[in-house]
Amino acid sequence: MNHKAIYALYQNVVTVDDGAGAFDAQGNQVEIDVNAVNAWVDPEAYKEQRARAYPSIADQLDLMYHGGYDAWKAAIEAVKIQIPKG
């Protein structure tokens, strides 16, 4: 079960259990549309993808030292182009 999608799509859900389902604050089970949950795309997913794709801080500093600001900026921009926002 995609907990993040459930919380995003159903604001009244406070607890999600993979075996039992989703529940509101009063403990009532909330009916979940599985197709909607499966179709949901995290609008913030690009942040994690970019963080993994950026060069390490050590590599970025090395790039700035040897290649200058423009080389560093080009490396960062390449990642931003490869993994656009949203």
N, C-alpha and C positions, 0 to 999 in steps of 0.2 A: 504494500500500500504506500502510495506517495503522500506522506504526512504533510509535507510542505504545500502540496497542491490542495489538499483537503482544507488546511487552515486558511489558505488564500481564497478558496472558492466558497467556504462556509464559515463566515465570521462568528457564528454562534457556537461552533465546535471548540471545546476546550481540552478534550482528551481524545486521543486516537489509539486504539489497540488493534494490532494486526489480526488478532483472532476474534475479538468481540465486536469491533466496529468503531464508529465515532459517536461521541456523546457531548451534550451541551452542559452548561453549568449546573443544571438540576439533575443530571444523571440520565436524562432521556436520550435514547438512541436517535441519531440524526440519519435520515435516509440520504445516502450518497449515490450520485450518478457516476458510476465507474467510468463510463465513456468520457465524461467531462473531465474527470480526474486524470485519466490517461492522456487526454488531448492537451492538458494544460502545459504551457511552456513557461518556465521560470524566467521572468524578465531580467533578473539579476544574474543569470548563469554566466554571462560574459565576463563578469568580474573574476570569478574563480578561474575561468579558462585563460584570461589574460595573465593573472598572477602566476599561473604555471608556465606560461609561454615567455614571459619576460626573462631576460638574462638575470643571473644572480646579481646581488648588489656588488660583489667583488668583481664580477665580469663587467658590470656597468662602469664601475670606477676605473677599471683597467682601460676600458674603451674610451672614457673621457680623457685619461692621461695620455694614451697613445694616439687617439684619433681626434680628440677635441670634442667640443660641445656638439658640433654638427653631426659627427659620426654617432654620438650617443643618441641624439634626437632622432636620427634616421632609424636606428635600431628600435627605439620605442615606437615610433610611428609605424614601422613595418608590422609590429604586433597588433597595433590598433586597427590597421587596415585589414589584417588577416582575421581578426576577431572583432567585428564591429559591435557597437552598443546595441542592446536589445535586439 
